[in-house]
């Protein structure tokens, strides 16, 4: 059980977003990761459903003020959820069975 996700560039936040719980992004090396290593498939600074945090103090501050962080990123979180999670209703297996065995 988890109340907050702290992640880096892992795609785990796409799955975690279904829970509608706060997500914090530890991105201390974002410039190197973006420019030299891999790049990103979404705009990290404008589309992520949580703050980009650069050090341990930022993380601790965000955790201590999680209600304010949640409120600040509420609209962006809702947009992210609608874009990536809205089709997930917990009935995927049922839908597949219905489609395969459709009469």
C-alpha positions in Angstrom: 0.0 0.0 0.0 1.3 3.4 -0.9 0.1 6.9 -0.3 2.7 8.7 -2.5 4.8 7.5 -5.4 8.3 8.9 -5.7 9.8 7.9 -9.1 12.3 9.0 -11.6 11.7 8.3 -15.3 10.2 4.9 -14.9 6.8 4.4 -16.6 5.4 3.2 -13.3 3.7 6.5 -12.8 1.3 5.7 -15.7 0.0 2.8 -13.7 0.1 4.5 -10.4 -2.0 7.5 -11.8 -5.0 5.2 -11.8 -5.0 5.4 -8.0 -5.4 9.2 -8.1 -2.7 9.6 -5.4 0.2 12.1 -5.4 3.2 11.4 -7.6 6.6 13.1 -7.0 9.3 13.0 -9.7 13.0 12.8 -8.5 14.7 14.2 -11.6 18.1 15.4 -10.3 19.7 14.4 -13.6 17.0 15.5 -16.0 19.2 17.6 -18.3 21.6 14.7 -18.8 18.9 12.2 -19.2 17.0 14.4 -21.7 19.9 15.6 -23.7 22.4 12.7 -23.7 20.7 9.5 -22.8 17.2 8.9 -24.0 14.9 11.8 -24.2 11.2 11.7 -23.2 7.9 10.8 -24.9 6.0 13.6 -23.1 6.9 17.1 -21.9 8.2 16.5 -18.4 7.8 20.1 -17.4 4.3 20.6 -18.5 2.5 17.2 -18.7 3.6 15.3 -15.6 1.1 15.0 -12.8 3.5 16.1 -10.1 6.5 18.3 -9.4 10.0 17.7 -10.7 12.3 17.6 -7.6 16.0 18.0 -7.8 17.3 16.9 -4.4 16.4 15.3 -1.1 15.4 18.5 0.5 12.9 19.1 -2.3 11.5 15.6 -1.8 11.2 16.1 2.0 9.5 19.4 1.5 7.0 18.0 -1.0 6.1 15.1 1.4 5.7 17.4 4.3 3.4 19.7 2.2 1.7 17.0 0.2 -1.7 18.6 0.5 -0.4 21.8 -1.1 1.4 19.9 -3.8 -1.7 17.9 -4.6 -3.8 21.0 -4.9 -1.1 22.7 -7.1 -1.0 19.8 -9.5 -4.7 18.9 -9.4 -5.6 20.2 -12.8 -2.5 18.7 -14.5 -3.2 15.4 -12.7 -6.8 15.4 -14.0 -5.7 16.1 -17.5 -3.1 13.3 -17.3 -5.6 10.9 -15.9 -8.1 11.7 -18.6 -5.5 11.3 -21.3 -3.9 8.1 -20.1 -6.1 6.4 -17.5 -9.8 7.1 -18.4 -10.3 3.9 -20.4 -9.2 1.7 -17.5 -12.3 0.8 -15.6 -11.2 -2.5 -14.0 -13.1 -4.6 -16.4 -10.5 -5.4 -19.1 -10.7 -9.2 -18.8 -14.5 -9.1 -18.9 -14.4 -7.0 -22.1 -11.9 -9.3 -23.8 -14.0 -12.4 -22.9 -17.1 -10.7 -24.2 -15.4 -9.7 -27.4 -13.9 -13.2 -28.0 -17.1 -15.0 -27.3 -19.5 -12.5 -28.8 -22.7 -14.1 -30.0 
